[in-house]
Amino acid sequence: MKLAALLSLACACGLMAASAHGQTAGTVSFNGSLGNKAALLLIDGEARTVTVGSTVRGVRLVSVDESRAEVEVGGRRQSLLMGATPGRIGDAGPAANAGRKIILSAGSGGHFTSIGSINGQSTQFLVDTGATAISISQAEAERIGLNYSAGRRIMTQTANGVVPAHMMQLGSVRIGDVEVRNVEAIVIPGQMSHVLLGNSFLTRFQMLRHNDVLTLDLRY
């Protein structure tokens, strides 16, 4: 199911739940957008689709784009990054688990994707539990300035057969406010739509999937 359809379906459920305004949410995170018209928010662990200007459980969506949502609660505005740890509503400081947890919701085709960064350079990730390491195309590696040619040369299996690749260490991989350092990656020829977030990153986390929500809780 495409993201637009997923959000449209979630919208019906989210807007019905919005009638129960009596309770204000404790935590909220931003997990998807429908252009600049609506956002998929994870409010107290439950997915809600909120249109710009509307309010669900005390959370009003002010604006949204593909990477950020601006919300307002009790007159205080907060900026939420895609896939970041849920922020505690109304708190000036970070949530108690800030920097420890990533919460993602399934998008098109049931895949979990997120905007993040490698060595401070923005990129798009796709969770791939079948990949041994983070996998990056040469085109993307060059775009974000990775010196992959200095890495160890290896041969790796791809959908197109065995191809030469380079193994290297990434200084920093970041999604939202969660950062992991010194992560092994493989740079392979060609182009890919996303950087594959493989097990060299995922094994640093305890993974829990509940319906269409994937939670990554940092182990160490």
ZADODO-524788 format. One record per residue: residue in three letters; residue number from 1; y, x, z of N, C-alpha, C in turn. Coordinates in pm, whole numbers, plus 50000, padded with zeros to 5 digits. Each point is the difference from the previous one (the first is absolute). Example, Ala and Ser with C-alpha at 12.3 -4.5 7.8 and 13.67 -1.06 7.14 Angstrom:
BEGIN
   aa    i    nc2    nc1    nc3   cac2   cac1   cac3    cc2    cc1    cc3
  ALA    1  49431  51319  50780  50119  49911  50000  50120  50090  50000
  SER    2  50105  49965  49928  50119  50082  50006  50109  49923  50073
end
This chain:
BEGIN
   aa    i    nc2    nc1    nc3   cac2   cac1   cac3    cc2    cc1    cc3
  MET    1  49880  50083  50000  50120  49917  50000  50125  50087  50000
  LYS    2  50095  49973  49912  50121  50081  49993  50087  49977  50122
  LEU    3  50087  50100  50029  50082  49994  50120  50086  49874  50002
  ALA    4  50058  49964  49884  50085  49881  49995  49922  49876  50041
  ALA    5  49875  49991  49950  49918  49885  50035  49961  50003  50146
  LEU    6  49968  50120  50049  49965  50014  50142  50113  49956  50090
  LEU    7  50122  50042  49965  50115  49964  50080  50031  49852  49991
  SER    8  49982  49943  49881  50024  49857  49984  49904  49920  50087
  LEU    9  49872  50044  50004  49901  49932  50083  50035  50015  50147
  ALA   10  50039  50122  50038  50035  50024  50141  50125  49925  50038
  CYS   11  50088  49974  49902  50127  49932  50027  49974  49861  50057
  ALA   12  49902  49929  49939  49972  49865  50046  49958  50000  50147
  CYS   13  49912  50096  50036  49955  50008  50140  50113  50046  50090
  GLY   14  50077  50100  49953  50106  50056  50083  50110  49900  50028
  LEU   15  50037  49922  49900  50110  49906  50019  49957  49882  50087
  MET   16  49872  49960  49994  49953  49896  50090  50004  50048  50144
  ALA   17  49964  50126  50019  50003  50055  50136  50142  50013  50050
  ALA   18  50098  50006  49909  50139  50018  50040  50053  49880  50077
  SER   19  49932  49886  49992  50049  49882  50071  49991  50017  50151
  ALA   20  49912  50091  50045  49988  50025  50143  50097  50109  50039
  HIS   21  50130  49966  50012  50104  50099  50026  50013  50035  50147
  GLY   22  49930  49928  50087  50025  50015  50142  49973  50140  50052
  GLN   23  49910  50073  49938  49961  50130  50051  50054  50109  49911
  THR   24  50061  50103  50061  50052  50113  49925  49894  50109  49992
  ALA   25  49987  50061  49884  49898  50102  49979  50025  50122  50088
  GLY   26  49889  50072  50031  50010  50123  50075  50013  50121  49911
  THR   27  49917  50006  49892  50004  50113  49907  50000  49949  49857
  VAL   28  50053  50082  49910  50004  49963  49858  49995  50125  49916
  SER   29  49930  49992  49886  50001  50109  49902  50011  49942  49860
  PHE   30  50040  50082  49905  50024  49960  49862  49884  50051  49916
  ASN   31  49929  49907  49932  49878  50037  49929  49994  49958  49854
  GLY   32  50109  49952  49944  50000  49964  49858  50123  49919  49965
  SER   33  50034  49996  49871  50117  49924  49958  49972  49925  49872
  LEU   34  50075  49894  49979  49999  49925  49874  50140  50017  49941
  GLY   35  50019  50113  49933  50133  50034  49950  50097  50011  50116
  ASN   36  50119  49941  49982  50100  50000  50108  50015  49860  50060
  LYS   37  49895  49917  49986  50008  49861  50045  49920  49972  50126
  ALA   38  49892  50075  50023  49914  49972  50116  49929  50126  50043
  ALA   39  49959  50001  50127  49927  50114  50055  49875  49952  50072
  LEU   40  49895  50080  49993  49881  49976  50079  50016  50079  50129
  LEU   41  50023  49929  50111  50018  50062  50130  49876  49978  50085
  LEU   42  49962  50102  50074  49891  49987  50095  50063  49978  50137
  ILE   43  49998  49874  50047  50067  49962  50124  49894  49979  50108
  ASP   44  50005  50084  50102  49899  49997  50106  49859  50001  49944
  GLY   45  49979  50082  49893  49868  50017  49942  49960  49894  49900
  GLU   46  50087  49902  49971  49968  49895  49905  50093  50008  49878
  ALA   47  49941  49990  49880  50078  50009  49877  50082  49873  49980
  ARG   48  50129  50017  49974  50090  49889  49972  50087  50037  49880
  THR   49  50013  49909  49904  50091  50022  49889  50131  49931  50030
  VAL   50  50108  50077  50000  50132  49951  50041  50097  50019  49884
  THR   51  50067  49894  49959  50100  50011  49894  50133  50046  50061
  VAL   52  50081  50066  49916  50130  50050  50046  50084  49884  50054
  GLY   53  50054  50016  50122  50082  49898  50062  49924  49906  50092
  SER   54  49866  50001  49993  49922  49911  50086  49952  50074  50125
  THR   55  49953  49922  50098  49961  50055  50130  49859  49954  50036
  VAL   56  49918  50093  50045  49865  49971  50048  49985  50064  50137
  ARG   57  49970  49918  50101  49980  50047  50137  50116  50086  50049
  GLY   58  50119  49958  49967  50119  50069  50047  50040  50120  49917
  VAL   59  49924  50032  49893  50030  50113  49913  50064  49948  49872
  ARG   60  50127  50034  49976  50068  49959  49876  50003  50115  49902
  LEU   61  49956  49973  49875  50002  50102  49896  50137  50002  49935
  VAL   62  50068  50114  50012  50135  50014  49946  49996  50046  49854
  SER   63  49918  50101  49972  49988  50052  49863  49870  50076  49987
  VAL   64  49957  50023  49875  49875  50070  49978  50003  50068  49863
  ASP   65  49937  50118  49990  49971  50061  49871  49858  50055  50008
  GLU   66  49958  50083  49906  49860  50041  49996  49959  50093  50114
  SER   67  50096  50062  50068  49964  50096  50105  50054  49967  50138
  ARG   68  50090  49901  50011  50066  49976  50127  50036  49853  50016
  ALA   69  49989  49950  50124  50044  49864  50031  50098  50007  50117
  GLU   70  50108  49923  49990  50098  49990  50107  49980  49866  50070
  VAL   71  49974  50005  50131  49977  49877  50076  50103  49991  50112
  GLU   72  50017  49878  50052  50094  49976  50110  49933  49913  50105
  VAL   73  50011  50041  50126  49946  49925  50113  50105  49999  50110
  GLY   74  50040  49880  50041  50097  49989  50108  50131  50070  49972
  GLY   75  50040  50002  49873  50126  50063  49962  49990  50150  49977
  ARG   76  49884  50059  50023  49982  50144  49979  49918  50024  49874
  ARG   77  50049  50089  49914  49930  50029  49876  49914  50125  50014
  GLN   78  49885  49997  49932  49910  50114  49996  49952  50021  49857
  SER   79  49983  50127  49963  49951  50035  49867  49853  50040  50011
  LEU   80  49914  49937  49918  49856  50026  50003  49958  50069  49870
  LEU   81  49930  50113  50011  49947  50070  49885  49861  49948  49965
  MET   82  49968  50001  49870  49870  49955  49954  49887  50076  50070
  GLY   83  49908  49926  50064  49881  50060  50058  50021  50073  50130
  ALA   84  50122  49994  50056  50026  50075  50123  49938  49929  50121
  THR   85  49993  50072  50110  49952  49944  50125  50083  49878  50038
  PRO   86  49938  49893  50050  50077  49881  50039  50108  50035  50101
  GLY   87  50122  49952  49974  50110  50022  50092  50007  49887  50102
  ARG   88  50034  50034  50124  50012  49897  50104  50135  49931  49985
  ILE   89  49998  49869  49980  50120  49924  49970  50100  50012  50114
  GLY   90  50123  50034  49962  50109  50003  50096  50013  50129  50076
  ASP   91  49901  50090  49993  50009  50127  50070  50087  50097  49922
  ALA   92  50085  50074  50069  50083  50102  49935  49917  50122  49967
  GLY   93  49900  50030  50085  49918  50118  49980  49875  49967  49922
  PRO   94  49913  50103  49975  49877  49978  49925  49898  49924  50080
  ALA   95  49904  49941  49931  49892  49931  50068  49914  50102  50074
  ALA   96  49921  49948  50096  49921  50089  50082  49902  50082  49917
  ASN   97  49952  49944  49888  49904  50072  49917  50064  50060  49876
  ALA   98  50133  50020  50003  50069  50057  49884  49941  50136  49967
  GLY   99  49978  50025  49871  49947  50127  49957  49850  50011  50014
  ARG  100  49931  49892  50036  49856  50003  50023  49921  49905  49911
  LYS  101  50064  49894  49949  49924  49895  49935  50062  49959  49867
  ILE  102  49913  49983  49899  50040  49950  49868  49930  49867  49978
  ILE  103  50074  49898  49960  49941  49869  49971  50032  49965  49855
  LEU  104  49895  49978  49921  50014  49969  49858  49935  49866  49970
  SER  105  50057  49926  49906  49938  49875  49955  49955  50016  49856
  ALA  106  49890  49934  49965  49942  50012  49867  50095  49943  49895
  GLY  107  50013  50072  49891  50083  49955  49889  49916  49961  49881
  SER  108  50050  50029  49882  49933  49962  49875  49859  50059  49995
  GLY  109  49901  49915  49970  49862  50045  49989  49935  50033  50132
  GLY  110  50067  49967  50111  49944  50029  50131  50020  50142  50045
  HIS  111  50083  50079  49928  50023  50139  50035  50110  50012  50105
  PHE  112  49989  50105  50081  50102  50030  50100  50088  50113  49948
  THR  113  50126  49971  49979  50094  50099  49949  50121  50010  50091
  SER  114  50071  50110  49989  50119  50019  50082  50089  50106  49938
  ILE  115  50129  49984  50018  50095  50106  49969  49999  50099  50117
  GLY  116  50005  50128  49971  50004  50102  50103  50057  50127  49944
  SER  117  49967  50113  50061  50053  50127  49950  49900  50113  50023
  ILE  118  50010  50101  49913  49926  50125  50013  50101  50113  50005
  ASN  119  49997  50077  50105  50096  50109  50019  50144  49952  49981
  GLY  120  50026  49877  50046  50135  49944  49995  50037  49934  49869
  GLN  121  49910  50001  49900  50028  49941  49869  49929  49865  49987
  SER  122  50075  49896  49964  49945  49865  49993  49891  49987  49895
  THR  123  49895  49924  50034  49891  49973  49906  49934  49869  50038
  GLN  124  49904  49956  49918  49928  49875  50026  49853  50031  50025
  PHE  125  49947  49946  50110  49862  50025  50040  49913  49878  49975
  LEU  126  49871  50027  49976  49898  49896  49993  49883  50046  50085
  VAL  127  49960  49921  50100  49890  50037  50088  49869  50003  49921
  ASP  128  49929  50115  50008  49873  50015  49929  49900  50067  50094
  THR  129  49916  49919  50064  49903  50053  50095  49889  50078  49931
  GLY  130  49991  49990  49867  49899  50074  49926  50044  50138  49957
  ALA  131  50126  50033  50023  50053  50131  49962  49987  50097  50117
  THR  132  49947  50119  49974  49981  50099  50106  50133  50046  50058
  ALA  133  50098  50019  49913  50131  50050  50043  50109  49919  49931
  ILE  134  50122  50018  50044  50113  49943  49927  49996  50054  49858
  SER  135  50008  49912  49901  49992  50041  49860  50132  49970  49930
  ILE  136  50055  50102  49935  50131  49992  49937  49989  50045  49856
  SER  137  50058  49926  49908  50000  50044  49861  50095  50118  49983
  GLN  138  49972  50084  49901  50089  50114  49975  50142  49954  49969
  ALA  139  50012  49888  49927  50132  49949  49966  50079  49965  50126
  GLU  140  49934  49934  50096  50068  49963  50124  50027  50124  50085
  ALA  141  49904  50093  50004  50020  50123  50076  50121  50078  49950
  GLU  142  50016  50005  49869  50117  50068  49942  50128  49926  50031
  ARG  143  49994  49866  49998  50120  49921  50026  50052  50022  50142
  ILE  144  49907  50012  50096  50045  50015  50138  50007  50147  50044
  GLY  145  49978  50091  49905  50024  50141  50027  49890  50074  50074
  LEU  146  49874  49961  49982  49889  50070  50065  49959  50122  49919
  ASN  147  49983  50112  50067  49956  50124  49934  49848  50003  50000
  TYR  148  49940  49906  49928  49855  49984  50004  49926  50115  49934
  SER  149  50064  50069  49903  49932  50108  49929  49967  50117  50093
  ALA  150  50067  50006  50115  49970  50105  50099  49880  49963  50086
  GLY  151  49952  49876  49986  49886  49955  50079  49868  50051  49945
  ARG  152  49894  49975  50072  49867  50047  49960  49949  49917  49883
  ARG  153  49954  50066  49896  49952  49932  49880  49856  49954  50023
  ILE  154  49974  49873  49971  49867  49942  50020  49964  49913  49879
  MET  155  49878  49952  49997  49959  49899  49902  49972  49872  50078
  THR  156  50046  49887  49948  49980  49873  50072  49954  49892  49904
  GLN  157  49927  49903  50053  49948  49889  49921  50102  49888  49993
  THR  158  50032  49953  49879  50089  49886  49980  49931  49898  49910
  ALA  159  50070  49890  49974  49944  49897  49911  49979  50055  49860
  ASN  160  50073  50105  49965  49988  50061  49867  49909  50122  50000
  GLY  161  49925  50018  50107  49909  50114  50009  50052  50108  50093
  VAL  162  49938  50116  49993  50040  50113  50085  50120  50069  49937
  VAL  163  50105  50019  50080  50124  50060  49950  50048  50107  50098
  PRO  164  50078  50099  49951  50057  50100  50091  50111  49937  50083
  ALA  165  50012  50044  50123  50103  49947  50089  50044  50111  50095
  HIS  166  50100  49969  50083  50050  50096  50098  49998  49937  50139
  MET  167  49944  50071  50096  49999  49957  50139  50117  50065  50073
  MET  168  50073  49919  50078  50115  50055  50072  50021  49924  50130
  GLN  169  50084  50055  50086  50038  49936  50125  50140  49939  49985
  LEU  170  50013  49875  50039  50130  49935  50002  50061  50017  50138
  GLY  171  50124  50045  50006  50064  50023  50128  50020  49872  50078
  SER  172  50031  49891  49928  50030  49873  50068  49966  49883  49910
  VAL  173  49931  49900  50057  49977  49872  49933  50051  49892  50096
  ARG  174  50089  49916  49949  50068  49904  50086  49996  49860  49940
  ILE  175  49967  49901  50084  50011  49859  49965  50076  49932  50113
  GLY  176  50113  49940  49968  50084  49941  50104  50043  50107  50098
  ASP  177  49975  49979  50130  50037  50100  50100  49879  50078  50050
  VAL  178  49889  49995  49925  49880  50076  50035  49989  50121  49908
  GLU  179  49996  50118  50059  49992  50124  49922  49877  50079  50041
  VAL  180  49926  50048  49900  49883  50086  50022  50026  50132  49928
  ARG  181  49974  50110  50068  50027  50132  49943  49871  50072  49959
  ASN  182  50017  50094  49906  49890  50086  49955  49880  49918  49953
  VAL  183  50020  49927  49893  49898  49911  49945  49950  50057  49867
  GLU  184  49868  50008  49985  49941  50053  49878  50019  49903  49884
  ALA  185  50031  50055  49883  50020  49917  49880  49942  50069  49878
  ILE  186  49965  49919  49900  49951  50050  49872  50096  49954  49892
  VAL  187  50045  50094  49917  50088  49968  49887  49916  50007  49874
  ILE  188  49995  49889  49925  49913  49990  49883  50083  49974  49875
  PRO  189  49947  50038  49882  50075  49979  49875  50023  49851  49972
  GLY  190  50101  49973  49917  50026  49864  49956  50098  49926  50089
  GLN  191  50001  49867  49983  50091  49916  50076  49923  49890  50072
  MET  192  50053  49960  50115  49945  49887  50076  50117  49915  50046
  SER  193  49975  49870  50017  50108  49911  50041  50043  50023  50143
  HIS  194  49907  50052  50085  50027  50025  50141  49937  50131  50042
  VAL  195  50049  50055  50109  49930  50106  50070  49889  49934  50081
  LEU  196  49875  50049  49984  49888  49941  50071  49995  50056  50142
  LEU  197  50008  49909  50097  50001  50038  50141  49855  50009  50047
  GLY  198  49944  50121  49987  49858  50020  50027  49971  50037  50144
  ASN  199  49876  50045  50023  49951  50018  50137  50058  50119  50074
  SER  200  50060  50096  49930  50065  50109  50072  50118  49947  50082
  PHE  201  50054  49884  49959  50104  49931  50076  49940  49890  50088
  LEU  202  49913  49920  49944  49949  49881  50069  49918  50034  50124
  THR  203  49927  50113  49999  49917  50034  50115  50084  50042  50121
  ARG  204  50129  50017  49983  50088  50026  50114  50027  49870  50078
  PHE  205  49955  49887  49946  50032  49870  50057  49872  49923  50034
  GLN  206  50013  49909  50095  49900  49896  50020  50040  49884  49911
  MET  207  49909  49956  49912  50032  49896  49903  49940  49867  50043
  LEU  208  50080  49894  49989  49954  49865  50031  50055  49905  49895
  ARG  209  49908  49928  49935  50042  49899  49902  49971  49862  50054
  HIS  210  50100  49913  49994  49984  49860  50040  50056  49914  49887
  ASN  211  49911  49933  49928  50038  49923  49882  50075  50092  49902
  ASP  212  50124  49970  49970  50076  50080  49903  50097  50097  50065
  VAL  213  49975  50034  50126  50087  50094  50071  49918  50122  50044
  LEU  214  50049  50119  49965  49935  50126  50037  50090  50073  50099
  THR  215  49942  50035  50116  50074  50073  50101  49943  50141  50013
  LEU  216  50087  50100  49992  49964  50140  50019  50065  50048  50129
  ASP  217  49917  50034  50099  50050  50042  50131  49970  50148  50018
  LEU  218  50104  50083  50012  49986  50145  50004  49911  50044  50116
  ARG  219  49901  50084  49970  49908  50047  50102  50061  50113  50083
  TYR  220  50073  50090  49933  50054  50117  50068  50122  50050  49927
end
